[in-house]
Amino acid sequence: MTSFITKFVFALILFLIGTGLFFYFLEISLSIVIGFLLFLVTDEVLNWFERKGIKEKHAIALVLVLLSIIVTAVILYVSAPFYAQLTSFAEQVPKLSSTVNQRLAQLQESYPYIQQGVDTLQKRLASDIGGAVKIAGSVIAALLTIPLVAIILLASRSTLRQTVYDLIPNDYFEITVTVLNDIIEKLKGYVVAKTAETGVMIVLHAIGFAIIGLPSALFLGILAGLLNLIPYIGMLVTFVPLALVTLVEGNGMLFVYSLIVVVIAQVIDNTVLQTYLIGKFVDIHPLIVLIVTLIGGEVLGALGLILAVPMYVVAEIVFVGIYQYLRALQRREELARE
Amino acid sequence: MTDYDYIFEKPSQEDVLKELQTSVLFKDCTKKELKAISKVCTLREFKKGQHVFFEKDPGSALYVIIKGKVEIKQHTKAKFRTLAILGRGMFFGEVALFDQAPRSATALALEDLYLLCIFRHDLNKLVARYPELGNKLLYTLACVLAQRLRVTNERLREISV
């Protein structure tokens, strides 16, 4: 048992060192990880085509054609309206700012201590904007690295498995591949399900906002769908842009309608998508989700809020895999001793 | 290709196809199906005395013997009991394809071995892509399992009498 504990502690230290290196080289690590996840999603799409009887070469060609169509459609039908809506939203900012200032001035008259809060908020916003400019450079680098990693992995798709298998010594071959396959299958399932969930949430919000006649419906739909990646807190943050837009419109009922759209989308997400898509792959207690998200936000800021739960899921899968692996090695030792 | 050619070179894809045809498991498969199977197979070489897997290991692969002999043994009351010795064309580890339970026995290379291994998750993909092939494989596997169960029952009867 002591030997098992030693190995487990050793594996844990290695895991922690790996995690430390991951955070130290965060930009590169994230690009590689996201590139790998993109590869997993594309691989699953290719598998689906192959299951339908389409040959691998044709499936790859089909995926490329489909991607080109999607990118073109996004540029033509989403980017242009999205840009227009973003511009109109930006144009509204001065008006919005003066409206907010007016309201704040009114509030300050009644509650003078509110000025202190506003000052803190302004300082925080200024530092956040500085950070955002820095992030923009990293995002451009990541946008180039992520597809590159995914393409390299896809190009070696047929030989990748054999290459990895050849590296594993015989004594640990089956056990390693079994645990590794388990980790990859669960990861693939989770990533595909999460992507599908986000897509559905974007569509639901955009349609809902368009139906109630909310300005910048597409932009706000995409924003709400992406914010949904942040558990619990994301939904609450969605209310901020909605409140601002409806404030400019001066239509209180529109805000109520937009809240109804968000609530309906959340109900669909929690009862259908979470149960049938995400729940098949992960089952985390809501309290853990909340704690992990808050810790992620504290450590990595906005990015941490989005990545906290997926990172927790990956860590849990890898951790259970390592535990299984070491337990099996422990049993082997026991057998050898007897 | 003779048995001893393997000592000098690793079997090619064609050799693997030929060997697959001789196995009981794939006897009813067409050439196209065998080609599809060979794509998900992994060839492994084990030296005499090496273990393929141990009892209670998490397992998910089936092995087809291309060359050499394997001893399947079980650990009972601080002793190892030989259950079977398998040779070329035979297969073992098939139970792991159907359940997620740990290995029920240990497999040891009695001679230098060449094995073709198919993992559960690759077989599932194959079955989803070629349902007809899936039916054939699962039927053959069911027949072999039934036969082995019958032998086990016979042995149990002998023990109890």
Chai-1 contact restraints between the chains, C-beta under 6 A:
chainA,res_idxA,chainB,res_idxB,connection_type,confidence,min_distance_angstrom,max_distance_angstrom,comment,restraint_id
A,E50,B,R129,contact,1.0,0.0,6.0,A-B,restraint_1
A,R51,B,A128,contact,1.0,0.0,6.0,A-B,restraint_2
A,R51,B,R129,contact,1.0,0.0,6.0,A-B,restraint_3
A,Y165,B,T42,contact,1.0,0.0,6.0,A-B,restraint_4
A,N170,B,F46,contact,1.0,0.0,6.0,A-B,restraint_5
A,N170,B,Q50,contact,1.0,0.0,6.0,A-B,restraint_6
A,E174,B,F53,contact,1.0,0.0,6.0,A-B,restraint_7
A,E174,B,G59,contact,1.0,0.0,6.0,A-B,restraint_8
A,E174,B,A61,contact,1.0,0.0,6.0,A-B,restraint_9
A,I175,B,D57,contact,1.0,0.0,6.0,A-B,restraint_10
A,T178,B,P58,contact,1.0,0.0,6.0,A-B,restraint_11
A,T178,B,S60,contact,1.0,0.0,6.0,A-B,restraint_12
A,N181,B,H121,contact,1.0,0.0,6.0,A-B,restraint_13
A,Q324,B,P58,contact,1.0,0.0,6.0,A-B,restraint_14
A,A328,B,D57,contact,1.0,0.0,6.0,A-B,restraint_15
A,A328,B,P58,contact,1.0,0.0,6.0,A-B,restraint_16
A,R331,B,K56,contact,1.0,0.0,6.0,A-B,restraint_17
A,R332,B,F54,contact,1.0,0.0,6.0,A-B,restraint_18
A,L335,B,H75,contact,1.0,0.0,6.0,A-B,restraint_19
A,E338,B,A78,contact,1.0,0.0,6.0,A-B,restraint_20
